[in-house]
């Protein structure tokens, strides 16, 4: 699973995309170190730009993993919803499985 970084804010965050062949789905990977209301506004705009790019590629649905309810809540701010399922990551840890329509 090769990760392509589709948005990067040096020193703070990135949004990555990979294809999971065993499931046949696209996975989003998001990591953010510092968070604030102004960061949210900036990233909301960035997310909309990324959505346009993903749709151009024919990607209309992505999945992701959130390690705790706080991360689920944060991802919900960008349209992701918990599927009701848990998924095991490559380290064997169970995470909330999220889905977002692009």
C-alpha positions as CSV (number, residue, x, y, z in Angstrom):
1,X,0.0,0.0,0.0
2,X,1.8,3.1,-1.2
3,X,0.9,6.4,0.3
4,X,0.5,9.5,-1.9
5,X,0.5,12.8,0.0
6,X,-2.2,14.9,-1.7
7,X,-2.0,17.9,0.8
8,X,0.9,18.8,3.1
9,X,1.3,21.6,5.6
10,X,5.0,21.4,6.5
11,X,5.6,20.8,10.2
12,X,2.0,20.2,11.0
13,X,-0.2,18.0,8.9
14,X,-0.7,16.0,5.8
15,X,-3.6,14.2,3.9
16,X,-2.6,11.0,2.2
17,X,-4.3,8.6,-0.1
18,X,-3.7,4.9,-0.7
19,X,-5.5,2.0,-2.4
20,X,-6.1,-1.1,-0.3
21,X,-6.2,-3.9,-2.8
22,X,-7.4,-6.6,-0.4
23,X,-10.5,-4.5,0.3
24,X,-10.7,-2.8,-3.1
25,X,-11.2,0.6,-1.5
26,X,-9.4,4.0,-1.3
27,X,-8.0,4.9,2.2
28,X,-7.4,8.4,3.4
29,X,-4.7,9.0,6.0
30,X,-4.7,12.2,8.0
31,X,-2.2,13.4,10.6
32,X,-2.3,16.7,12.3
33,X,-0.1,17.9,15.2
34,X,-1.6,21.2,16.2
35,X,-5.3,22.0,16.0
36,X,-7.3,25.3,16.4
37,X,-10.3,27.0,14.9
38,X,-8.1,28.8,12.4
39,X,-6.5,25.5,11.4
40,X,-10.0,24.0,10.9
41,X,-11.0,26.9,8.5
42,X,-7.7,26.4,6.6
43,X,-8.1,22.6,6.4
44,X,-11.8,22.9,5.4
45,X,-10.7,24.8,2.3
46,X,-7.9,22.4,1.6
47,X,-10.3,19.4,2.0
48,X,-12.7,20.9,-0.6
49,X,-9.7,21.4,-3.0
50,X,-8.7,17.7,-2.4
51,X,-12.3,16.5,-3.0
52,X,-12.3,18.2,-6.4
53,X,-9.0,16.5,-7.3
54,X,-10.2,13.1,-6.1
55,X,-13.4,13.4,-8.2
56,X,-11.3,14.2,-11.2
57,X,-9.5,10.9,-10.6
58,X,-12.9,9.1,-10.4
59,X,-12.7,8.6,-6.6
60,X,-16.1,9.2,-5.0
61,X,-15.7,7.3,-1.7
62,X,-12.9,6.8,0.7
63,X,-12.4,5.0,4.0
64,X,-10.2,5.8,7.0
65,X,-9.3,4.7,10.5
66,X,-9.8,6.7,13.7
67,X,-8.1,5.4,16.9
68,X,-10.6,6.9,19.4
69,X,-14.0,8.7,19.7
70,X,-12.2,12.1,19.7
71,X,-10.7,11.3,16.3
72,X,-14.1,10.2,15.0
73,X,-15.6,13.5,16.1
74,X,-12.8,15.4,14.4
75,X,-13.2,13.5,11.1
76,X,-16.9,14.1,11.2
77,X,-16.2,17.8,10.9
78,X,-15.0,16.9,7.4
79,X,-17.9,14.7,6.5
80,X,-16.6,11.3,7.5
81,X,-19.1,9.0,9.3
82,X,-18.4,5.9,11.4
83,X,-19.6,2.8,9.5
84,X,-20.4,1.0,12.8
85,X,-17.5,-1.3,12.2
86,X,-14.0,-1.6,13.7
87,X,-11.0,-2.5,11.6
88,X,-7.6,-3.8,12.5
89,X,-4.6,-1.8,11.4
90,X,-1.2,-3.1,10.3
91,X,-0.1,-3.0,14.0
92,X,-3.0,-5.2,15.1
93,X,-4.8,-2.4,16.8
94,X,-8.6,-2.1,16.3
95,X,-9.8,1.3,15.1
96,X,-13.1,2.9,14.1
97,X,-13.8,2.4,10.4
98,X,-14.9,5.7,8.8
99,X,-16.4,6.4,5.4
100,X,-16.5,9.7,3.5
101,X,-18.3,10.6,0.3
102,X,-16.0,12.6,-1.9
